[in-house]
Amino acid sequence: MIHICTYFDFNFLPRGLALYNSIKKFHSEFKLYILAFDSETYDYLRNLNDSRIVPVSFQTYNSYFNTNIDKYEDRKQYYFSATPNICIYLLNKYSEIDILLYLDADVYLFNSLEPLYYEFGNSSIGICPHRLHPIVKRLTKNHGIYNVGVNLFRNNSMGKKCLNDWKLECESWFKGKQ
């Protein structure tokens, strides 16, 4: 069983469903945990009645982390901070998750994920740095060192420490705004 998570709102629902359908092409035993950023998305996902999809409401998420979108300067910061948070939430809530793969909702699979898991091996953290061309790097603002689109975390102390450190970095965005 593979465990994958993502998040999106109703505007991204078609992309999220494309991700889901691409996973289905190559894997039969998986759980796709989806943080739904609005009621329409949550209701739509729940009404699919597919045991492979586990929707998480934004109310549950906000309550768990004592947060809301108003604590951030813009919606993008709120969404970016959700990546480590939803991983932390899922690893804490579902002890059966050994490895959690986070995929951005606009990712589409063209092959099995098995090579990714093979490469990950016994690691606790699987992250990928941005590999921007030096010229693009100078012209681009507001990006971190690592690409957030594909990440793996093992449900162990090192994987959780990485996620918690990342969470604290994200929280520094809204310090003093509470």
Secondary structure, 3 states (H helix, E strand, C coil): CEEEEEEECHHHHHHHHHHHHHHHHHCCCEEEEEEECCHHHHHHHHHCCCCCEEEEEHHHHHHHHCCCHHHCCCHHHHHHHHHHHHHHHHHHHCCCCCEEEEECCCCCCCCCCHHHHHHHCCCCEEEEECCCCHHHHHHCCCCCCEEEEEEEEECCHHHHHHHHHHHHHHHHHHCCCC
